[in-house]
């Protein structure tokens, strides 16, 4: 009987338990305009992948440039800016590449080699006739 009372009081205690409020400390970060600067370039003669990009941001103004080699052999240079007042603006220049970019050589498939036909040789067979026995 005591166990029933204990179980009932434990059940009441669990159901009436409330979540205690926890003090949360909010961290205030200073608001500053975003600033970054990056650049990269790729020059892979094997695949013909030649490109580069650079960009920088000061506050809400972004300026950048990227270059790449088009499939028709021209070099594309794009200068771009973006800001709150004018939005995104790009100026594209195309100029011929001074040196021809080597095209990746395609290896010709190996010709299938066929062996000479196998000559069928039949050996001479001697037929022996035995005398028939009379029983």
N, CA, C and O atoms as a GROMACS GRO file, in nm:
protein
  540
    1UNK      N    1   0.082  -0.119   0.000
    1UNK     CA    2   0.000   0.000   0.000
    1UNK      C    3   0.086   0.126   0.000
    1UNK      O    4   0.055   0.224  -0.066
    2UNK      N    5   0.196   0.121   0.076
    2UNK     CA    6   0.286   0.236   0.081
    2UNK      C    7   0.348   0.260  -0.056
    2UNK      O    8   0.373   0.374  -0.094
    3UNK      N    9   0.371   0.153  -0.128
    3UNK     CA   10   0.430   0.167  -0.263
    3UNK      C   11   0.333   0.240  -0.356
    3UNK      O   12   0.376   0.319  -0.440
    4UNK      N   13   0.203   0.213  -0.342
    4UNK     CA   14   0.104   0.280  -0.426
    4UNK      C   15   0.102   0.430  -0.398
    4UNK      O   16   0.094   0.510  -0.491
    5UNK      N   17   0.110   0.468  -0.267
    5UNK     CA   18   0.114   0.611  -0.234
    5UNK      C   19   0.241   0.676  -0.290
    5UNK      O   20   0.237   0.786  -0.345
    6UNK      N   21   0.350   0.608  -0.275
    6UNK     CA   22   0.477   0.661  -0.325
    6UNK      C   23   0.472   0.678  -0.477
    6UNK      O   24   0.516   0.780  -0.529
    7UNK      N   25   0.419   0.579  -0.549
    7UNK     CA   26   0.410   0.586  -0.694
    7UNK      C   27   0.315   0.698  -0.736
    7UNK      O   28   0.342   0.768  -0.834
    8UNK      N   29   0.204   0.717  -0.663
    8UNK     CA   30   0.109   0.822  -0.698
    8UNK      C   31   0.171   0.960  -0.675
    8UNK      O   32   0.155   1.047  -0.760
    9UNK      N   33   0.240   0.981  -0.563
    9UNK     CA   34   0.304   1.111  -0.537
    9UNK      C   35   0.418   1.138  -0.637
    9UNK      O   36   0.440   1.252  -0.676
   10UNK      N   37   0.488   1.034  -0.677
   10UNK     CA   38   0.595   1.051  -0.777
   10UNK      C   39   0.534   1.092  -0.911
   10UNK      O   40   0.589   1.177  -0.981
   11UNK      N   41   0.422   1.030  -0.948
   11UNK     CA   42   0.355   1.064  -1.074
   11UNK      C   43   0.302   1.207  -1.070
   11UNK      O   44   0.313   1.278  -1.170
   12UNK      N   45   0.246   1.249  -0.958
   12UNK     CA   46   0.196   1.387  -0.944
   12UNK      C   47   0.313   1.485  -0.952
   12UNK      O   48   0.300   1.591  -1.013
   13UNK      N   49   0.425   1.452  -0.890
   13UNK     CA   50   0.542   1.541  -0.891
   13UNK      C   51   0.598   1.556  -1.032
   13UNK      O   52   0.638   1.666  -1.071
   14UNK      N   53   0.600   1.449  -1.108
   14UNK     CA   54   0.654   1.455  -1.245
   14UNK      C   55   0.561   1.536  -1.334
   14UNK      O   56   0.609   1.616  -1.414
   15UNK      N   57   0.430   1.516  -1.322
   15UNK     CA   58   0.337   1.587  -1.410
   15UNK      C   59   0.326   1.734  -1.376
   15UNK      O   60   0.296   1.815  -1.465
   16UNK      N   61   0.348   1.772  -1.252
   16UNK     CA   62   0.336   1.913  -1.215
   16UNK      C   63   0.470   1.987  -1.220
   16UNK      O   64   0.476   2.105  -1.186
   17UNK      N   65   0.574   1.920  -1.262
   17UNK     CA   66   0.705   1.986  -1.270
   17UNK      C   67   0.701   2.088  -1.384
   17UNK      O   68   0.648   2.061  -1.491
   18UNK      N   69   0.758   2.202  -1.360
   18UNK     CA   70   0.760   2.309  -1.460
   18UNK      C   71   0.904   2.334  -1.502
   18UNK      O   72   0.999   2.308  -1.428
   19UNK      N   73   0.918   2.385  -1.623
   19UNK     CA   74   1.051   2.418  -1.672
   19UNK      C   75   1.091   2.551  -1.611
   19UNK      O   76   1.018   2.650  -1.619
   20UNK      N   77   1.206   2.552  -1.550
   20UNK     CA   78   1.254   2.675  -1.487
   20UNK      C   79   1.316   2.765  -1.593
   20UNK      O   80   1.390   2.717  -1.679
   21UNK      N   81   1.288   2.894  -1.588
   21UNK     CA   82   1.348   2.984  -1.685
   21UNK      C   83   1.499   2.997  -1.661
   21UNK      O   84   1.546   3.000  -1.547
   22UNK      N   85   1.571   3.003  -1.770
   22UNK     CA   86   1.716   3.014  -1.763
   22UNK      C   87   1.755   3.151  -1.818
   22UNK      O   88   1.703   3.195  -1.920
   23UNK      N   89   1.845   3.216  -1.750
   23UNK     CA   90   1.891   3.347  -1.795
   23UNK      C   91   1.979   3.328  -1.918
   23UNK      O   92   2.077   3.254  -1.914
   24UNK      N   93   1.944   3.395  -2.027
   24UNK     CA   94   2.019   3.385  -2.151
   24UNK      C   95   2.091   3.517  -2.173
   24UNK      O   96   2.030   3.624  -2.168
   25UNK      N   97   2.219   3.507  -2.198
   25UNK     CA   98   2.298   3.628  -2.222
   25UNK      C   99   2.311   3.648  -2.372
   25UNK      O  100   2.367   3.564  -2.443
   26UNK      N  101   2.259   3.758  -2.420
   26UNK     CA  102   2.269   3.791  -2.561
   26UNK      C  103   2.398   3.868  -2.585
   26UNK      O  104   2.430   3.962  -2.513
   27UNK      N  105   2.470   3.825  -2.687
   27UNK     CA  106   2.596   3.890  -2.720
   27UNK      C  107   2.570   3.992  -2.829
   27UNK      O  108   2.513   3.959  -2.934
   28UNK      N  109   2.609   4.112  -2.806
   28UNK     CA  110   2.592   4.219  -2.905
   28UNK      C  111   2.719   4.229  -2.987
   28UNK      O  112   2.829   4.245  -2.933
   29UNK      N  113   2.704   4.219  -3.118
   29UNK     CA  114   2.818   4.235  -3.208
   29UNK      C  115   2.812   4.374  -3.269
   29UNK      O  116   2.704   4.423  -3.303
   30UNK      N  117   2.925   4.436  -3.284
   30UNK     CA  118   2.923   4.569  -3.346
   30UNK      C  119   2.884   4.558  -3.493
   30UNK      O  120   2.930   4.469  -3.564
   31UNK      N  121   2.799   4.649  -3.536
   31UNK     CA  122   2.757   4.648  -3.675
   31UNK      C  123   2.857   4.727  -3.757
   31UNK      O  124   2.872   4.848  -3.740
   32UNK      N  125   2.923   4.658  -3.845
   32UNK     CA  126   3.020   4.722  -3.934
   32UNK      C  127   2.991   4.675  -4.075
   32UNK      O  128   2.942   4.564  -4.095
   33UNK      N  129   3.021   4.757  -4.173
   33UNK     CA  130   2.999   4.712  -4.311
   33UNK      C  131   3.089   4.594  -4.344
   33UNK      O  132   3.203   4.584  -4.297
   34UNK      N  133   3.036   4.506  -4.426
   34UNK     CA  134   3.112   4.386  -4.464
   34UNK      C  135   3.228   4.427  -4.553
   34UNK      O  136   3.213   4.509  -4.644
   35UNK      N  137   3.344   4.370  -4.526
   35UNK     CA  138   3.462   4.397  -4.607
   35UNK      C  139   3.534   4.266  -4.632
   35UNK      O  140   3.558   4.189  -4.540
   36UNK      N  141   3.566   4.241  -4.757
   36UNK     CA  142   3.645   4.124  -4.792
   36UNK      C  143   3.718   4.151  -4.922
   36UNK      O  144   3.688   4.245  -4.995
   37UNK      N  145   3.814   4.064  -4.948
   37UNK     CA  146   3.890   4.071  -5.072
   37UNK      C  147   3.940   3.930  -5.102
   37UNK      O  148   3.996   3.864  -5.015
   38UNK      N  149   3.922   3.884  -5.226
   38UNK     CA  150   3.973   3.753  -5.262
   38UNK      C  151   4.011   3.752  -5.409
   38UNK      O  152   3.968   3.837  -5.487
   39UNK      N  153   4.092   3.653  -5.443
   39UNK     CA  154   4.128   3.632  -5.584
   39UNK      C  155   4.176   3.489  -5.600
   39UNK      O  156   4.225   3.427  -5.506
   40UNK      N  157   4.161   3.437  -5.721
   40UNK     CA  158   4.212   3.305  -5.754
   40UNK      C  159   4.237   3.299  -5.903
   40UNK      O  160   4.187   3.381  -5.979
   41UNK      N  161   4.315   3.200  -5.943
   41UNK     CA  162   4.338   3.179  -6.086
   41UNK      C  163   4.369   3.032  -6.109
   41UNK      O  164   4.422   2.963  -6.022
   42UNK      N  165   4.334   2.986  -6.229
   42UNK     CA  166   4.359   2.849  -6.271
   42UNK      C  167   4.427   2.856  -6.407
   42UNK      O  168   4.384   2.928  -6.496
   43UNK      N  169   4.535   2.779  -6.422
   43UNK     CA  170   4.604   2.771  -6.551
   43UNK      C  171   4.644   2.626  -6.573
   43UNK      O  172   4.752   2.583  -6.532
   44UNK      N  173   4.557   2.550  -6.637
   44UNK     CA  174   4.579   2.408  -6.660
   44UNK      C  175   4.596   2.386  -6.810
   44UNK      O  176   4.498   2.386  -6.884
   45UNK      N  177   4.721   2.366  -6.853
   45UNK     CA  178   4.748   2.346  -6.995
   45UNK      C  179   4.693   2.214  -7.046
   45UNK      O  180   4.659   2.202  -7.164
   46UNK      N  181   4.685   2.116  -6.959
   46UNK     CA  182   4.639   1.983  -7.002
   46UNK      C  183   4.493   1.986  -7.049
   46UNK      O  184   4.459   1.929  -7.153
   47UNK      N  185   4.408   2.054  -6.973
   47UNK     CA  186   4.266   2.059  -7.008
   47UNK      C  187   4.228   2.187  -7.081
   47UNK      O  188   4.118   2.198  -7.134
   48UNK      N  189   4.318   2.285  -7.084
   48UNK     CA  190   4.287   2.412  -7.147
   48UNK      C  191   4.202   2.502  -7.059
   48UNK      O  192   4.143   2.598  -7.108
   49UNK      N  193   4.195   2.473  -6.930
   49UNK     CA  194   4.116   2.553  -6.836
   49UNK      C  195   4.202   2.668  -6.786
   49UNK      O  196   4.291   2.648  -6.703
   50UNK      N  197   4.176   2.787  -6.837
   50UNK     CA  198   4.253   2.906  -6.798
   50UNK      C  199   4.152   3.013  -6.760
   50UNK      O  200   4.076   3.059  -6.844
   51UNK      N  201   4.153   3.052  -6.631
   51UNK     CA  202   4.058   3.153  -6.584
   51UNK      C  203   4.112   3.218  -6.458
   51UNK      O  204   4.202   3.164  -6.393
   52UNK      N  205   4.057   3.333  -6.422
   52UNK     CA  206   4.096   3.400  -6.298
   52UNK      C  207   3.981   3.490  -6.254
   52UNK      O  208   3.894   3.526  -6.333
   53UNK      N  209   3.981   3.524  -6.126
   53UNK     CA  210   3.880   3.614  -6.071
   53UNK      C  211   3.938   3.687  -5.952
   53UNK      O  212   4.017   3.632  -5.876
   54UNK      N  213   3.897   3.812  -5.937
   54UNK     CA  214   3.930   3.888  -5.817
   54UNK      C  215   3.810   3.973  -5.782
   54UNK      O  216   3.737   4.020  -5.870
   55UNK      N  217   3.788   3.994  -5.652
   55UNK     CA  218   3.673   4.071  -5.608
   55UNK      C  219   3.704   4.132  -5.473
   55UNK      O  220   3.776   4.073  -5.392
   56UNK      N  221   3.649   4.251  -5.449
   56UNK     CA  222   3.664   4.315  -5.318
   56UNK      C  223   3.535   4.388  -5.284
   56UNK      O  224   3.463   4.435  -5.372
   57UNK      N  225   3.509   4.397  -5.155
   57UNK     CA  226   3.387   4.463  -5.108
   57UNK      C  227   3.422   4.556  -4.994
   57UNK      O  228   3.494   4.520  -4.901
   58UNK      N  229   3.370   4.677  -5.004
   58UNK     CA  230   3.383   4.776  -4.898
   58UNK      C  231   3.243   4.830  -4.870
   58UNK      O  232   3.188   4.907  -4.949
   59UNK      N  233   3.186   4.788  -4.759
   59UNK     CA  234   3.049   4.828  -4.728
   59UNK      C  235   2.953   4.761  -4.824
   59UNK      O  236   2.948   4.638  -4.833
   60UNK      N  237   2.875   4.842  -4.896
   60UNK     CA  238   2.780   4.787  -4.992
   60UNK      C  239   2.831   4.795  -5.135
   60UNK      O  240   2.758   4.761  -5.228
   61UNK      N  241   2.953   4.839  -5.155
   61UNK     CA  242   3.011   4.851  -5.289
   61UNK      C  243   3.098   4.730  -5.318
   61UNK      O  244   3.188   4.697  -5.242
   62UNK      N  245   3.070   4.664  -5.430
   62UNK     CA  246   3.147   4.547  -5.472
   62UNK      C  247   3.208   4.577  -5.608
   62UNK      O  248   3.140   4.626  -5.698
   63UNK      N  249   3.337   4.548  -5.622
   63UNK     CA  250   3.407   4.564  -5.750
   63UNK      C  251   3.482   4.436  -5.778
   63UNK      O  252   3.536   4.373  -5.687
   64UNK      N  253   3.485   4.397  -5.904
   64UNK     CA  254   3.556   4.274  -5.936
   64UNK      C  255   3.583   4.261  -6.084
   64UNK      O  256   3.538   4.342  -6.166
   65UNK      N  257   3.658   4.156  -6.116
   65UNK     CA  258   3.694   4.127  -6.254
   65UNK      C  259   3.716   3.977  -6.265
   65UNK      O  260   3.771   3.914  -6.175
   66UNK      N  261   3.673   3.920  -6.378
   66UNK     CA  262   3.709   3.782  -6.406
   66UNK      C  263   3.742   3.767  -6.552
   66UNK      O  264   3.692   3.841  -6.637
   67UNK      N  265   3.828   3.670  -6.581
   67UNK     CA  266   3.870   3.642  -6.718
   67UNK      C  267   3.859   3.493  -6.743
   67UNK      O  268   3.872   3.411  -6.652
   68UNK      N  269   3.834   3.460  -6.869
   68UNK     CA  270   3.830   3.319  -6.908
   68UNK      C  271   3.853   3.311  -7.058
   68UNK      O  272   3.837   3.410  -7.130
   69UNK      N  273   3.889   3.192  -7.105
   69UNK     CA  274   3.909   3.168  -7.247
   69UNK      C  275   3.783   3.101  -7.301
   69UNK      O  276   3.744   2.993  -7.256
   70UNK      N  277   3.719   3.167  -7.398
   70UNK     CA  278   3.598   3.111  -7.458
   70UNK      C  279   3.634   2.996  -7.551
   70UNK      O  280   3.750   2.975  -7.585
   71UNK      N  281   3.532   2.922  -7.591
   71UNK     CA  282   3.553   2.806  -7.679
   71UNK      C  283   3.598   2.849  -7.818
   71UNK      O  284   3.661   2.770  -7.889
   72UNK      N  285   3.567   2.972  -7.858
   72UNK     CA  286   3.607   3.018  -7.992
   72UNK      C  287   3.746   3.079  -7.995
   72UNK      O  288   3.786   3.134  -8.097
   73UNK      N  289   3.821   3.072  -7.884
   73UNK     CA  290   3.960   3.118  -7.882
   73UNK      C  291   3.978   3.262  -7.839
   73UNK      O  292   4.090   3.313  -7.844
   74UNK      N  293   3.873   3.328  -7.797
   74UNK     CA  294   3.884   3.465  -7.749
   74UNK      C  295   3.892   3.466  -7.597
   74UNK      O  296   3.840   3.377  -7.529
   75UNK      N  297   3.958   3.567  -7.545
   75UNK     CA  298   3.968   3.585  -7.401
   75UNK      C  299   3.860   3.685  -7.360
   75UNK      O  300   3.855   3.796  -7.413
   76UNK      N  301   3.776   3.646  -7.267
   76UNK     CA  302   3.669   3.733  -7.219
   76UNK      C  303   3.712   3.795  -7.086
   76UNK      O  304   3.750   3.723  -6.994
   77UNK      N  305   3.707   3.927  -7.078
   77UNK     CA  306   3.740   4.000  -6.956
   77UNK      C  307   3.614   4.075  -6.914
   77UNK      O  308   3.560   4.155  -6.990
   78UNK      N  309   3.568   4.050  -6.792
   78UNK     CA  310   3.446   4.114  -6.741
   78UNK      C  311   3.482   4.194  -6.617
   78UNK      O  312   3.528   4.138  -6.517
   79UNK      N  313   3.462   4.326  -6.624
   79UNK     CA  314   3.478   4.415  -6.508
   79UNK      C  315   3.337   4.446  -6.458
   79UNK      O  316   3.251   4.487  -6.536
   80UNK      N  317   3.314   4.428  -6.328
   80UNK     CA  318   3.179   4.451  -6.277
   80UNK      C  319   3.183   4.529  -6.147
   80UNK      O  320   3.280   4.524  -6.072
   81UNK      N  321   3.074   4.600  -6.121
   81UNK     CA  322   3.054   4.673  -5.996
   81UNK      C  323   2.910   4.651  -5.953
   81UNK      O  324   2.822   4.625  -6.035
   82UNK      N  325   2.888   4.663  -5.824
   82UNK     CA  326   2.752   4.652  -5.770
   82UNK      C  327   2.744   4.743  -5.648
   82UNK      O  328   2.831   4.739  -5.561
   83UNK      N  329   2.639   4.823  -5.642
   83UNK     CA  330   2.615   4.907  -5.525
   83UNK      C  331   2.465   4.928  -5.510
   83UNK      O  332   2.386   4.885  -5.594
   84UNK      N  333   2.426   4.997  -5.402
   84UNK     CA  334   2.283   5.016  -5.376
   84UNK      C  335   2.218   5.108  -5.479
   84UNK      O  336   2.102   5.089  -5.515
   85UNK      N  337   2.292   5.208  -5.526
   85UNK     CA  338   2.233   5.308  -5.614
   85UNK      C  339   2.218   5.258  -5.758
   85UNK      O  340   2.112   5.276  -5.818
   86UNK      N  341   2.323   5.196  -5.814
   86UNK     CA  342   2.322   5.157  -5.955
   86UNK      C  343   2.291   5.010  -5.979
   86UNK      O  344   2.263   4.971  -6.092
   87UNK      N  345   2.294   4.928  -5.876
   87UNK     CA  346   2.273   4.784  -5.894
   87UNK      C  347   2.397   4.718  -5.951
   87UNK      O  348   2.509   4.762  -5.925
   88UNK      N  349   2.378   4.612  -6.028
   88UNK     CA  350   2.490   4.537  -6.086
   88UNK      C  351   2.516   4.586  -6.228
   88UNK      O  352   2.424   4.591  -6.310
   89UNK      N  353   2.640   4.621  -6.256
   89UNK     CA  354   2.681   4.665  -6.390
   89UNK      C  355   2.805   4.588  -6.430
   89UNK      O  356   2.898   4.572  -6.351
   90UNK      N  357   2.806   4.541  -6.554
   90UNK     CA  358   2.922   4.466  -6.604
   90UNK      C  359   2.963   4.522  -6.739
   90UNK      O  360   2.879   4.558  -6.822
   91UNK      N  361   3.094   4.528  -6.760
   91UNK     CA  362   3.150   4.569  -6.889
   91UNK      C  363   3.231   4.451  -6.940
   91UNK      O  364   3.323   4.405  -6.873
   92UNK      N  365   3.196   4.402  -7.060
   92UNK     CA  366   3.259   4.282  -7.115
   92UNK      C  367   3.348   4.322  -7.231
   92UNK      O  368   3.306   4.394  -7.321
   93UNK      N  369   3.473   4.275  -7.228
   93UNK     CA  370   3.568   4.295  -7.337
   93UNK      C  371   3.606   4.158  -7.390
   93UNK      O  372   3.623   4.063  -7.314
   94UNK      N  373   3.619   4.148  -7.523
   94UNK     CA  374   3.666   4.024  -7.584
   94UNK      C  375   3.789   4.057  -7.665
   94UNK      O  376   3.789   4.152  -7.743
   95UNK      N  377   3.894   3.979  -7.647
   95UNK     CA  378   4.017   4.001  -7.721
   95UNK      C  379   4.072   3.867  -7.766
   95UNK      O  380   4.060   3.768  -7.695
   96UNK      N  381   4.133   3.863  -7.885
   96UNK     CA  382   4.187   3.735  -7.933
   96UNK      C  383   4.306   3.693  -7.848
   96UNK      O  384   4.383   3.776  -7.799
   97UNK      N  385   4.320   3.564  -7.832
   97UNK     CA  386   4.432   3.510  -7.755
   97UNK      C  387   4.557   3.519  -7.842
   97UNK      O  388   4.553   3.484  -7.960
   98UNK      N  389   4.668   3.565  -7.785
   98UNK     CA  390   4.792   3.583  -7.861
   98UNK      C  391   4.847   3.450  -7.912
   98UNK      O  392   4.886   3.440  -8.028
   99UNK      N  393   4.849   3.351  -7.827
   99UNK     CA  394   4.901   3.220  -7.867
   99UNK      C  395   4.785   3.122  -7.873
   99UNK      O  396   4.690   3.130  -7.794
  100UNK      N  397   4.795   3.032  -7.965
  100UNK     CA  398   4.690   2.932  -7.976
  100UNK      C  399   4.699   2.835  -7.859
  100UNK      O  400   4.808   2.788  -7.824
  101UNK      N  401   4.588   2.807  -7.801
  101UNK     CA  402   4.584   2.713  -7.689
  101UNK      C  403   4.585   2.572  -7.747
  101UNK      O  404   4.502   2.540  -7.832
  102UNK      N  405   4.678   2.488  -7.703
  102UNK     CA  406   4.682   2.353  -7.759
  102UNK      C  407   4.556   2.276  -7.721
  102UNK      O  408   4.509   2.278  -7.607
  103UNK      N  409   4.505   2.209  -7.819
  103UNK     CA  410   4.386   2.128  -7.798
  103UNK      C  411   4.428   1.992  -7.745
  103UNK      O  412   4.528   1.936  -7.790
  104UNK      N  413   4.355   1.941  -7.652
  104UNK     CA  414   4.387   1.809  -7.598
  104UNK      C  415   4.379   1.706  -7.710
  104UNK      O  416   4.279   1.697  -7.780
  105UNK      N  417   4.486   1.630  -7.725
  105UNK     CA  418   4.492   1.533  -7.833
  105UNK      C  419   4.412   1.408  -7.796
  105UNK      O  420   4.419   1.358  -7.684
  106UNK      N  421   4.337   1.363  -7.893
  106UNK     CA  422   4.257   1.242  -7.872
  106UNK      C  423   4.338   1.124  -7.924
  106UNK      O  424   4.382   1.124  -8.039
  107UNK      N  425   4.357   1.027  -7.842
  107UNK     CA  426   4.433   0.909  -7.881
  107UNK      C  427   4.342   0.819  -7.964
  107UNK      O  428   4.230   0.786  -7.925
  108UNK      N  429   4.394   0.780  -8.080
  108UNK     CA  430   4.316   0.694  -8.168
  108UNK      C  431   4.299   0.557  -8.103
  108UNK      O  432   4.391   0.507  -8.038
  109UNK      N  433   4.184   0.497  -8.120
  109UNK     CA  434   4.165   0.365  -8.060
  109UNK      C  435   4.256   0.262  -8.127
  109UNK      O  436   4.289   0.272  -8.245
  110UNK      N  437   4.296   0.166  -8.049
  110UNK     CA  438   4.385   0.062  -8.100
  110UNK      C  439   4.306  -0.027  -8.197
  110UNK      O  440   4.195  -0.071  -8.168
  111UNK      N  441   4.368  -0.050  -8.313
  111UNK     CA  442   4.302  -0.135  -8.413
  111UNK      C  443   4.294  -0.277  -8.359
  111UNK      O  444   4.388  -0.328  -8.298
  112UNK      N  445   4.182  -0.339  -8.382
  112UNK     CA  446   4.163  -0.474  -8.333
  112UNK      C  447   4.245  -0.570  -8.418
  112UNK      O  448   4.235  -0.570  -8.541
  113UNK      N  449   4.324  -0.649  -8.353
  113UNK     CA  450   4.412  -0.742  -8.424
  113UNK      C  451   4.344  -0.878  -8.429
  113UNK      O  452   4.301  -0.932  -8.327
  114UNK      N  453   4.336  -0.931  -8.549
  114UNK     CA  454   4.276  -1.063  -8.567
  114UNK      C  455   4.388  -1.163  -8.595
  114UNK      O  456   4.482  -1.133  -8.667
  115UNK      N  457   4.377  -1.281  -8.538
  115UNK     CA  458   4.477  -1.385  -8.564
  115UNK      C  459   4.441  -1.458  -8.694
  115UNK      O  460   4.327  -1.457  -8.739
  116UNK      N  461   4.542  -1.522  -8.750
  116UNK     CA  462   4.521  -1.597  -8.874
  116UNK      C  463   4.428  -1.715  -8.845
  116UNK      O  464   4.430  -1.769  -8.735
  117UNK      N  465   4.350  -1.753  -8.942
  117UNK     CA  466   4.260  -1.867  -8.917
  117UNK      C  467   4.339  -1.994  -8.890
  117UNK      O  468   4.446  -2.017  -8.947
  118UNK      N  469   4.286  -2.073  -8.804
  118UNK     CA  470   4.353  -2.198  -8.767
  118UNK      C  471   4.328  -2.300  -8.878
  118UNK      O  472   4.215  -2.325  -8.919
  119UNK      N  473   4.438  -2.358  -8.926
  119UNK     CA  474   4.428  -2.458  -9.034
  119UNK      C  475   4.385  -2.591  -8.974
  119UNK      O  476   4.443  -2.639  -8.876
  120UNK      N  477   4.283  -2.649  -9.032
  120UNK     CA  478   4.236  -2.778  -8.982
  120UNK      C  479   4.309  -2.887  -9.060
  120UNK      O  480   4.299  -2.896  -9.183
  121UNK      N  481   4.380  -2.966  -8.988
  121UNK     CA  482   4.458  -3.074  -9.051
  121UNK      C  483   4.392  -3.206  -9.013
  121UNK      O  484   4.370  -3.235  -8.896
  122UNK      N  485   4.361  -3.285  -9.113
  122UNK     CA  486   4.305  -3.417  -9.084
  122UNK      C  487   4.412  -3.522  -9.113
  122UNK      O  488   4.471  -3.525  -9.221
  123UNK      N  489   4.435  -3.604  -9.017
  123UNK     CA  490   4.536  -3.708  -9.032
  123UNK      C  491   4.480  -3.824  -9.115
  123UNK      O  492   4.360  -3.851  -9.109
  124UNK      N  493   4.565  -3.890  -9.190
  124UNK     CA  494   4.516  -4.003  -9.270
  124UNK      C  495   4.472  -4.118  -9.180
  124UNK      O  496   4.540  -4.152  -9.083
  125UNK      N  497   4.362  -4.174  -9.212
  125UNK     CA  498   4.307  -4.283  -9.132
  125UNK      C  499   4.313  -4.409  -9.219
  125UNK      O  500   4.266  -4.411  -9.333
  126UNK      N  501   4.372  -4.511  -9.163
  126UNK     CA  502   4.376  -4.638  -9.236
  126UNK      C  503   4.262  -4.725  -9.189
  126UNK      O  504   4.245  -4.748  -9.069
  127UNK      N  505   4.185  -4.771  -9.281
  127UNK     CA  506   4.071  -4.854  -9.245
  127UNK      C  507   4.115  -5.000  -9.260
  127UNK      O  508   4.162  -5.045  -9.365
  128UNK      N  509   4.098  -5.071  -9.152
  128UNK     CA  510   4.136  -5.212  -9.152
  128UNK      C  511   4.008  -5.295  -9.152
  128UNK      O  512   3.920  -5.274  -9.069
  129UNK      N  513   4.000  -5.387  -9.242
  129UNK     CA  514   3.883  -5.474  -9.250
  129UNK      C  515   3.923  -5.611  -9.196
  129UNK      O  516   4.011  -5.677  -9.252
  130UNK      N  517   3.859  -5.651  -9.090
  130UNK     CA  518   3.888  -5.783  -9.032
  130UNK      C  519   3.796  -5.886  -9.097
  130UNK      O  520   3.685  -5.855  -9.141
  131UNK      N  521   3.845  -6.008  -9.103
  131UNK     CA  522   3.760  -6.110  -9.162
  131UNK      C  523   3.641  -6.141  -9.072
  131UNK      O  524   3.654  -6.142  -8.950
  132UNK      N  525   3.531  -6.165  -9.129
  132UNK     CA  526   3.410  -6.197  -9.055
  132UNK      C  527   3.419  -6.340  -9.005
  132UNK      O  528   3.456  -6.430  -9.080
  133UNK      N  529   3.384  -6.362  -8.882
  133UNK     CA  530   3.386  -6.496  -8.824
  133UNK      C  531   3.249  -6.558  -8.836
  133UNK      O  532   3.148  -6.491  -8.820
  134UNK      N  533   3.247  -6.684  -8.863
  134UNK     CA  534   3.122  -6.756  -8.875
  134UNK      C  535   3.102  -6.835  -8.746
  134UNK      O  536   3.192  -6.911  -8.708
  135UNK      N  537   2.998  -6.823  -8.682
  135UNK     CA  538   2.971  -6.899  -8.561
  135UNK      C  539   2.879  -7.009  -8.585
  135UNK      O  540   2.846  -7.084  -8.493
   0.00000   0.00000   0.00000
